[in-house]
Amino acid sequence: MEFEQMIRLIETVSSSELSCFTLEEGNLKIALKKEKKTVAVVESAAAIPQESSTKVSVTEKKTEGYEMKSPLVGTFYNAPSPDAEAFVKVGDRVTKGQTLGIIEAMKLMNEIECEQDGVIKEILVDNQEMVEYGQTLFVIGK
């Protein structure tokens, strides 16, 4: 792929609605990811008609622990086969290198291996759910 083609590809993905794009051509692999921006709209209390006292609070959930992220785009599977038990459950102790799940990408099954020892605090994806590159799959605590 020539430099001009790569620039056009980046511009096209940037101006599109795509959030993630991966291209593999021979030994060349290009992965583009666009961060989504969240806009919060807040109205003043005077503009909102109130019949009773209303309290609005915004809380941001902060996960405690190591976030295990998806290394690729594909379909997540929590077990080696449909009738098998899940690789891990919340509360399970895991070790570095242990298989936590599988991501199917382009008809290839890729085992997702644990990156550190700990305990599964949260599983943030469901079986057979599409996942994006860099999406948090698991939270691992001490």
PyMOL commands that set and color helices and strands:
alter all, ss='L'
color gray80, all
select helices_A, chain A and resi 3-15+45-47
alter helices_A, ss='H'
color red, helices_A
select strands_A, chain A and resi 20-25+28-33+66-69+74-77+93-94+99-105+108-113+118-123+129-131+136-141
alter strands_A, ss='S'
color yellow, strands_A
deselect
rebuild
show_as cartoon
